[in-house]
Amino acid sequence: MTARSAQLRLGLTAVRDRIAAAAGAAGREPASVTLVVVTKTFPGSDVAALARLGVRDVAESRHPEAADKVAVGSAALRWHFVGAVQTNKARAIARYADVVHSVDRERLVDALAAGAGAAGRSVGCLIQLSLDPPGAGGRRSGVQPDQVLGLAARIATAEGLVLRGVMGLAPLGEDPGPAFARLAETSARLREHHPDATWMSAGMSDDLEEAIAAGATHVRVGRAILGKRPPLR
Ligand SMILES: *Cc1c(COP(=O)(O)O)cnc(C)c1O
């Protein structure tokens, strides 16, 4: 095992332990939380090493970096796209992404559906909810709670797309607990209309415990496993 693989293994073990402890504290099964490892800015060799260490779910946030890594990655990996999607890149992303966590507008739904259809693929979609407190000026993207059902209906009826649930990013510099509670509320309301849309993607390196306490089914973790990120180019 290379030094880098040993380092990644340590990070993975630490994060899996944190997930198990947080699930236990919330009275949940650790297996009810899926770890999605965010590999953005790190090389394809790290993706390969993670796959050898048993990681099955990996995420990227930018095209074409994501496409480059899918090309070198293992076929056993599930690819999650977690960054903002430009409409003109949606078709390309639908060719390799298994799940897009950041669906936030109808035009994007249509573009993803077109790409999935052209590629004969099925792409899972999460609706990104803005978790900024009302009046915060929207520093982070996402839809408002009253837009979720409309967007959900659009996804649910689109050929090639599967509505999976919701995603959120805690507001920077604020207690993530109330934000994740708002996401959980929206998730519950969505499930009243779409019972299979059970995913709640929330929690990153610094706040995965709060997310799991609020009911997250998928945590997206980068730095706590891979280390400090090289600057985005
Ligand atoms: C980068 C990123 C993450 C991972 O963040 P870390 O702080 O490195 O754990 C999670 N979600 C999204 C949307 C990201 O862009």
PDBQT file of the ligand as one rigid body, heavy atoms in Angstrom, charges set to zero:
ROOT
HETATM    1  C1  LIG A 301     -16.609  20.315  -1.631  1.00  0.00    +0.000 C 
HETATM    2  C2  LIG A 301     -17.985  19.936  -1.281  1.00  0.00    +0.000 A 
HETATM    3  C3  LIG A 301     -18.255  19.061  -0.204  1.00  0.00    +0.000 A 
HETATM    4  C4  LIG A 301     -17.167  18.488   0.685  1.00  0.00    +0.000 C 
HETATM    5  O1  LIG A 301     -16.684  19.477   1.548  1.00  0.00    +0.000 OA
HETATM    6  P1  LIG A 301     -15.575  19.166   2.649  1.00  0.00    +0.000 P 
HETATM    7  O2  LIG A 301     -15.626  20.362   3.503  1.00  0.00    +0.000 OA
HETATM    8  O3  LIG A 301     -14.288  18.995   1.921  1.00  0.00    +0.000 OA
HETATM    9  O4  LIG A 301     -15.975  17.930   3.362  1.00  0.00    +0.000 OA
HETATM   10  C5  LIG A 301     -19.566  18.720   0.034  1.00  0.00    +0.000 A 
HETATM   11  N1  LIG A 301     -20.581  19.216  -0.707  1.00  0.00    +0.000 NA
HETATM   12  C6  LIG A 301     -20.360  20.046  -1.741  1.00  0.00    +0.000 A 
HETATM   13  C7  LIG A 301     -21.521  20.548  -2.510  1.00  0.00    +0.000 C 
HETATM   14  C8  LIG A 301     -19.068  20.444  -2.053  1.00  0.00    +0.000 A 
HETATM   15  O5  LIG A 301     -18.872  21.282  -3.074  1.00  0.00    +0.000 OA
ENDROOT
TORSDOF 0
